[in-house]
Amino acid sequence: MRLGQHMVVDRSLIRRIVEYAELDSSDAVLEVGCGTGNLTAAILENCRVIGIEKDGELVRMLENRFRREIESGRFMLIRGDALKVDFPPFTKIVSNIPYEISSPLLFKLFRYRFESAVLMLQREFAERLCGEDSRLGVIAKARCKAEILEFVGRECFKPMPRVESAVVRIVPRPEVEVRNLELFEKFVTFAFSMRRKKIGKIAREFERRFGLRVNLDRETAEKRPEEIGAKVFARIADDIRAR
C-alpha cells in the first residue's frame, strides 16, 4: 500500500462510479489520488482529467500509461500533496481518496466552485458525513448535500483494506442556512468536544469562554449534541449574541 491508498480493481464498480458522476465531454474532473490509473482511464473515456498524485513511483507509472493523453492535454497530472497544492479549475470531482486525508481534503474542496463530487470514502466516515450525530455531519449540512450511493466491500480493492467503504455523492448546496458560518462551526465544534454533556451546560461554558450569549429553550438545553441535528444547531448559532 502506498501512502494509504487502496486501488479499486473491480471493473463494474469503476463503471458505476463514473455513471454516478454523470460526466459529459465539457467536464474537467479532479481526481485526487490517481493510484495506478484504473479509475482515471474510465473517466478519460468521457472528459478531461486533472489528476493529483503524491507517490513518485505511481506518477512515473501514470506518465507511461497515459503518455498520449498527457501530450494531448486531455490528462493533466500534478505530482504533489493534495492538501498543499492549488487545484486548477474543474467542474466535478471523482476520486478514490486516501482515507486518512478525507476530512481535511473535503473541507479544502469546499473552498472551490464545482458542480458535484462522487467520492470513495471509508464507510464509517461516509456515515458520519451523511448523518447529523457528529461534528462532521452537522457542519457538512451547512455546506453541502451528501448521500451514500452504495456500500463497497473490501474485496473490491487491492491491497484489501481492513474497513468497508462507501461511494458518496456531494453537491455543494447547503441543506441548512446559517447567517454566520464561522460562528456556526465554532459552536458545533465546541459542543461536540463536550458531547457527553447537555447543551445547556455546554452553552454556559461557551458563554464563559468566549463572552457570547447562547439562547436556548428548555427542551433543547436538556439534550446532548448528537440529539439535536443541524437545523437546531443553525437556529442556536443564528441567535448567539455578545453579552
C-alpha positions as MATLAB code, in Angstrom:
seq = 'MRLGQHMVVDRSLIRRIVEYAELDSSDAVLEVGCGTGNLTAAILENCRVIGIEKDGELVRMLENRFRREIESGRFMLIRGDALKVDFPPFTKIVSNIPYEISSPLLFKLFRYRFESAVLMLQREFAERLCGEDSRLGVIAKARCKAEILEFVGRECFKPMPRVESAVVRIVPRPEVEVRNLELFEKFVTFAFSMRRKKIGKIAREFERRFGLRVNLDRETAEKRPEEIGAKVFARIADDIRAR';
ca = [
       0.000    0.000    0.000;
       1.381    3.422   -0.991;
       0.523    6.466    1.114;
      -2.653    4.897    2.461;
      -4.127    4.165   -0.968;
      -6.161    1.086   -1.824;
      -6.650    0.761   -5.579;
     -10.112   -0.016   -6.942;
      -9.809   -3.143   -9.085;
     -13.478   -4.073   -9.540;
     -14.346   -3.009  -13.096;
     -18.101   -2.960  -12.564;
     -17.639   -0.708   -9.526;
     -15.437    1.658  -11.543;
     -18.120    1.798  -14.230;
     -20.811    2.630  -11.668;
     -18.706    5.379  -10.086;
     -18.316    7.060  -13.475;
     -22.034    6.661  -14.182;
     -22.908    8.262  -10.838;
     -20.818   11.308  -11.818;
     -22.943   11.937  -14.949;
     -19.986   13.200  -16.958;
     -20.048   14.820  -20.371;
     -17.345   15.964  -22.760;
     -17.322   19.524  -21.386;
     -16.373   18.431  -17.860;
     -12.949   18.777  -16.286;
     -12.742   16.200  -13.498;
     -10.456   16.495  -10.493;
      -9.170   13.114   -9.341;
      -7.249   13.070   -6.062;
      -5.071   10.001   -5.631;
      -4.944    8.521   -9.133;
      -3.110    5.420   -7.932;
      -2.499    3.010  -10.794;
      -4.983    4.814  -13.047;
      -7.875    2.355  -13.184;
     -10.477    4.997  -12.362;
      -8.538    7.599  -14.355;
      -8.853    5.549  -17.537;
     -12.621    5.250  -17.146;
     -13.033    8.993  -16.564;
     -10.847    9.806  -19.587;
     -13.303    7.959  -21.815;
     -15.743   10.784  -21.059;
     -13.806   14.006  -20.452;
     -10.591   15.721  -19.354;
      -8.933   14.789  -16.057;
      -6.813   16.774  -13.617;
      -5.004   14.170  -11.542;
      -3.211   14.734   -8.240;
      -0.774   12.037   -7.127;
       1.828   12.274   -4.375;
       3.691    8.992   -4.834;
       6.632    9.384   -7.226;
       6.607    5.763   -8.379;
       2.910    5.963   -9.216;
       3.429    9.264  -11.035;
       6.022    7.652  -13.308;
       3.697    4.729  -13.965;
       0.824    7.095  -14.797;
       3.062    9.109  -17.119;
       3.867    5.939  -19.060;
       0.324    4.612  -19.096;
      -1.272    7.887  -20.197;
       1.541    9.400  -22.249;
      -0.728   10.101  -25.211;
      -3.453   11.706  -23.084;
      -0.895   13.877  -21.287;
       0.645   15.039  -24.565;
      -2.771   15.910  -25.983;
      -3.735   17.894  -22.867;
      -6.616   15.580  -22.022;
      -4.887   14.473  -18.812;
      -3.101   16.986  -16.576;
      -1.047   15.098  -13.989;
       0.204   17.024  -10.975;
       2.686   15.472   -8.582;
       2.105   16.797   -5.098;
       0.247   16.665   -1.814;
      -3.451   17.302   -2.442;
      -3.686   19.171    0.861;
      -0.976   21.623   -0.226;
      -1.226   22.168   -3.990;
      -3.612   24.631   -5.624;
      -6.163   22.961   -7.873;
      -6.689   24.236  -11.426;
     -10.333   24.989  -12.342;
     -12.532   21.884  -12.502;
     -16.240   21.143  -12.803;
     -16.587   17.846  -10.936;
     -14.638   15.591   -8.603;
     -14.387   11.818   -8.968;
     -11.905   10.213   -6.603;
     -10.952    7.223   -4.529;
      -9.491    9.386   -1.778;
      -6.732    8.148    0.531;
      -8.851    7.670    3.634;
      -6.514    9.353    6.101;
      -6.936   12.748    4.382;
     -10.709   12.555    3.835;
     -11.734   15.223    6.340;
      -9.135   17.941    5.607;
      -9.439   17.344    1.866;
     -13.215   17.633    1.947;
     -13.089   20.988    3.704;
     -10.422   22.180    1.269;
     -12.659   21.235   -1.661;
     -15.445   23.402   -0.253;
     -13.252   26.442   -0.982;
     -13.588   25.730   -4.716;
     -16.527   26.067   -7.087;
     -17.721   22.762   -8.534;
     -20.957   21.089   -9.570;
     -20.735   17.765   -7.753;
     -18.395   15.135   -6.371;
     -18.521   11.340   -6.350;
     -16.071   10.034   -3.779;
     -14.988    6.690   -2.399;
     -14.768    7.084    1.374;
     -14.350    4.865    4.391;
     -17.827    3.654    5.361;
     -17.660    4.976    8.915;
     -16.587    8.410    7.660;
     -19.310    8.400    4.990;
     -21.992    7.579    7.548;
     -20.836   10.423    9.802;
     -20.719   12.816    6.849;
     -24.272   11.974    5.802;
     -25.686   11.835    9.333;
     -26.366   14.509   11.946;
     -24.968   12.945   15.110;
     -21.348   14.094   14.688;
     -19.409   17.329   14.260;
     -18.579   16.378   10.677;
     -22.174   15.665    9.688;
     -23.647   18.786   11.279;
     -21.035   21.131    9.809;
     -21.356   19.481    6.400;
     -25.097   20.225    6.309;
     -24.297   23.942    6.194;
     -22.044   23.411    3.177;
     -23.472   20.595    1.075;
     -25.928   17.803    0.492;
     -24.258   14.394    0.860;
     -25.772   10.980    0.201;
     -24.447    7.431    0.241;
     -24.945    5.796   -3.159;
     -23.699    2.327   -2.272;
     -21.588    0.426    0.217;
     -18.456   -1.279   -1.082;
     -16.837   -4.461    0.193;
     -13.143   -4.853    0.938;
     -12.703   -7.333   -1.920;
     -13.094   -4.529   -4.494;
      -9.649   -3.126   -3.633;
      -6.022   -4.096   -3.875;
      -4.454   -4.266   -1.387;
      -7.582   -5.173    0.553;
      -8.353   -2.596    3.282;
      -9.378   -3.530    6.800;
     -12.567   -1.488    6.591;
     -15.602   -1.286    4.337;
     -16.113    1.683    2.052;
     -18.927    3.706    0.532;
     -19.499    5.728   -2.621;
     -20.863    9.161   -1.733;
     -22.291   11.942   -3.881;
     -21.754   15.504   -2.667;
     -23.494   18.553   -4.116;
     -22.192   21.880   -2.736;
     -25.611   23.273   -1.826;
     -26.289   23.657    1.907;
     -29.130   21.717    3.483;
     -29.389   24.269    6.286;
     -28.881   28.016    6.035;
     -26.802   29.861    8.622;
     -26.115   33.581    8.902;
     -22.555   33.240   10.156;
     -20.826   30.044    9.015;
     -17.714   30.685   11.107;
     -19.729   31.128   14.312;
     -21.897   28.102   13.490;
     -18.835   25.883   13.019;
     -17.243   27.296   16.169;
     -20.251   26.426   18.329;
     -20.761   22.991   16.732;
     -17.082   22.115   17.193;
     -17.190   23.291   20.814;
     -20.375   21.328   21.515;
     -19.074   18.051   20.116;
     -15.829   18.445   22.063;
     -18.082   18.090   25.138;
     -20.547   15.636   23.628;
     -21.296   13.800   26.881;
     -22.669   16.991   28.403;
     -26.072   18.530   27.778;
     -26.440   21.539   25.518;
     -27.439   23.787   28.422;
     -24.169   23.174   30.245;
     -22.209   23.451   27.001;
     -23.854   26.817   26.275;
     -22.909   28.184   29.704;
     -19.298   27.095   29.202;
     -19.301   28.633   25.706;
     -20.573   31.922   27.171;
     -17.915   31.885   29.887;
     -15.071   31.120   27.497;
     -15.970   33.356   24.552;
     -18.164   36.071   26.046;
     -21.066   35.209   23.742;
     -24.623   34.665   24.954;
     -26.366   31.470   23.800;
     -30.164   31.487   23.981;
     -31.813   28.087   24.437;
     -35.279   26.757   25.053;
     -35.691   24.332   27.945;
     -36.183   21.253   25.750;
     -33.004   21.844   23.735;
     -30.975   22.595   26.861;
     -31.677   19.071   28.156;
     -30.369   17.313   25.045;
     -26.863   16.263   24.050;
     -25.117   17.429   20.848;
     -25.812   14.257   18.854;
     -29.542   14.558   19.600;
     -30.445   17.974   18.183;
     -29.463   17.951   14.483;
     -28.135   20.570   12.087;
     -31.280   22.726   11.886;
     -31.390   23.241   15.647;
     -27.660   23.982   15.736;
     -28.227   26.556   12.981;
     -31.043   28.190   14.954;
     -28.873   28.331   18.077;
     -25.894   29.797   16.205;
     -28.045   32.422   14.479;
     -29.246   33.604   17.895;
     -25.821   33.866   19.568;
     -25.137   37.415   20.714;
     -22.416   39.334   22.515;
     -23.122   39.676   26.231;
];
